[in-house]
Amino acid sequence: MQRADAHIHLFYPGYADLLPATCRRIAPDEVTLYAALAERHAISRALVVGYEGQPWALGNTEYLAGLVGRHPWIAPTAYADPAALTLPWLEQRRRQGFIGLSLYLFDSPALAALAAVPDAIWRWLDQHRWLLSVNSRGAAWSAWEPVLTRHPTLRLLIAHLGLPPRQPAPDVLPDAALASVSALARFPAVFVKLSGFYALSDPGYAYPHEAAWPYVATLVAAFGARRLLWGSDYSPSLEWLSFAQTIGVLEQLPAIGADDLPDIAGGTLRALLDSVA
């Protein structure tokens, strides 16, 4: 099966959120390691999610810009503050080879900034068919409803199933936990990443993450399986799981049929990337 990964990170000199900076993964570097894993698991493309939300990650956008062209499997998104988005900035990033934005929207200032983004910005993103990779949770997903009502073909990629609550067993009411995410299913260009399962089950290493299976069933019912995208969340996921397990979870999910796996594992993402203008 040919795969495409909808959610990876590449940092220099390496991921350092859970571990101290002295323990960063620098040998081999993250690009070399992922390239080897991609070859082993038949991954042809990877959507790289930029992140600069903590001091150790500053400069990640320029680092990713330097990787474009050297590694044809890399499709990078630029970390963005909604309050700072301008057309010249977007054009600059486009010239550097970026194909979308990475947005982290967890607090009131970030959501207020999202609401204040001029329509000219959304029109530019829509015209160029950029991918908007978004990390958020809970009621904050509702902030996208007015934006998508005005620009219904914006291509929004919801990370980590929308980050519903972490739980030790599949005993929550998934429809309630994902209500604000499911409400976005009426917009045809909204997709959900099946990624970050370690962040949804307690403990995070509890593969195959049965506690999160009801969430997947809810998303399949709302979006349909072919609007779901597999993502490994490399390399943060490696603090909890093997890389093979980030792939193997797809075959464990009872809500996913075998006929849907090729699209979820890469077919849908490849089509999205190929249509970026």
Residue pairs with C-beta under 8 A, 6 or more apart in sequence:
1 42
1 261
1 262
1 265
1 266
2 42
2 44
2 262
2 265
2 266
2 267
2 270
3 41
3 42
3 43
3 44
3 230
3 247
3 265
3 266
4 43
4 44
4 45
4 46
4 47
4 265
4 266
4 267
4 269
4 270
4 273
5 38
5 43
5 45
5 46
5 47
5 230
5 231
5 232
5 234
5 266
5 269
6 47
6 157
6 193
6 195
6 229
6 230
6 231
6 269
7 47
7 49
7 133
7 159
7 160
7 193
7 195
7 196
7 229
7 231
7 232
7 233
8 34
8 46
8 47
8 48
8 49
8 231
8 232
8 233
8 234
8 235
9 15
9 30
9 48
9 49
9 51
9 233
9 234
9 235
9 236
10 30
10 31
10 34
10 48
10 63
10 64
10 67
10 74
11 24
11 30
11 51
11 56
11 57
11 60
11 63
11 235
12 29
12 30
12 59
12 60
12 63
13 24
13 25
13 26
13 29
14 24
14 25
14 26
14 29
14 30
14 235
15 24
15 25
15 30
15 235
15 236
16 23
16 24
16 56
17 54
17 56
17 236
18 236
18 239
19 239
21 56
25 33
25 235
28 36
30 234
30 235
31 67
31 71
33 235
34 46
34 234
34 235
35 71
35 73
37 43
37 234
37 243
38 44
38 46
38 73
41 243
41 244
41 247
43 73
43 266
44 73
44 266
44 270
45 73
45 75
45 266
45 269
45 270
45 273
46 73
46 74
46 75
47 75
47 77
47 100
47 131
47 133
47 157
47 231
47 269
47 273
48 64
48 67
48 74
48 75
48 76
48 77
49 77
49 102
49 133
49 159
50 60
50 61
50 64
50 76
50 77
50 78
50 79
50 102
51 57
51 60
51 79
51 102
51 104
52 58
52 59
52 60
52 61
52 79
53 79
53 104
60 79
61 78
61 79
61 93
64 74
64 76
64 78
64 98
65 76
65 93
65 96
65 97
65 98
67 74
67 76
68 74
68 76
68 96
68 97
68 98
69 97
75 99
75 100
75 273
76 97
76 98
76 99
77 98
77 99
77 100
77 101
77 102
77 131
77 133
78 93
78 98
78 100
78 101
78 102
79 101
79 102
79 104
80 101
80 102
80 103
81 110
81 113
82 103
82 105
82 110
82 113
82 114
82 116
82 117
83 113
83 116
85 101
85 117
85 121
86 121
87 120
87 121
87 124
90 121
90 124
90 125
94 128
99 130
99 131
99 273
99 276
100 130
100 131
100 132
100 133
100 155
100 276
101 125
101 130
101 131
101 132
101 133
102 133
102 134
102 135
103 114
103 132
103 133
103 134
103 135
103 136
104 110
104 134
104 135
104 136
105 111
105 114
105 134
105 135
105 136
105 140
105 143
106 135
106 136
106 137
106 140
111 140
111 143
114 143
114 144
114 147
115 143
115 146
115 147
117 147
119 150
119 151
122 147
122 150
122 151
122 154
123 151
125 132
125 154
126 151
126 153
126 154
127 277
128 276
128 277
129 155
129 275
129 276
129 277
130 155
130 276
131 155
131 157
131 272
131 273
131 276
132 154
132 155
132 156
132 157
133 157
133 159
133 193
134 144
134 156
134 157
134 158
134 159
135 159
135 160
135 163
136 143
136 158
136 162
136 163
137 162
137 163
137 164
138 163
138 180
139 180
140 180
141 158
141 162
141 180
141 181
141 183
141 184
142 180
142 183
144 156
144 184
145 183
145 184
147 154
148 154
148 156
148 184
148 187
148 190
152 187
152 188
152 189
153 188
153 189
154 187
154 189
155 189
155 190
155 191
155 272
156 184
156 187
156 189
156 190
156 191
157 191
157 192
157 193
157 229
158 181
158 184
158 190
158 191
158 192
158 193
159 193
159 195
159 196
159 231
160 193
160 195
160 196
160 199
160 200
160 233
161 178
161 181
161 192
161 193
161 194
161 195
161 196
161 197
161 200
161 212
161 215
161 216
161 219
162 178
162 180
162 181
162 192
163 196
163 199
163 200
164 172
164 174
164 177
164 178
164 181
164 200
164 212
164 215
165 172
165 177
165 200
166 199
166 200
166 201
166 202
167 200
167 201
167 202
167 211
167 212
168 201
168 202
168 203
168 206
168 211
169 210
169 211
170 210
170 211
170 212
170 213
170 214
172 214
174 214
174 215
174 217
174 218
175 182
175 218
177 215
177 218
178 215
178 218
178 219
178 222
181 192
181 219
181 222
182 218
182 219
182 222
182 223
184 190
185 222
185 223
185 227
190 223
190 227
191 223
191 227
191 228
191 229
191 268
191 272
192 219
192 223
192 227
192 228
192 229
193 228
193 229
193 230
193 231
194 216
194 228
194 229
194 230
194 231
194 249
194 250
194 253
194 264
195 229
195 230
195 231
195 232
195 233
195 246
196 231
196 233
196 237
197 209
197 212
197 246
197 249
198 204
198 205
198 209
198 233
198 237
198 240
198 241
200 209
200 211
200 212
200 215
201 209
201 210
201 211
201 212
202 211
204 240
204 241
205 240
205 241
207 241
207 245
207 248
207 249
208 245
208 248
208 249
208 252
208 253
209 249
213 253
213 254
213 255
216 253
216 255
216 256
217 254
217 255
219 228
220 228
220 255
220 256
225 255
225 256
225 257
225 260
225 263
225 264
226 260
226 263
226 264
226 268
227 268
228 256
228 260
228 264
228 268
229 264
229 268
229 269
230 247
230 250
230 264
230 265
230 266
232 243
232 246
232 247
233 246
234 243
234 246
237 243
237 246
247 265
250 256
250 261
250 264
250 265
251 261
256 264
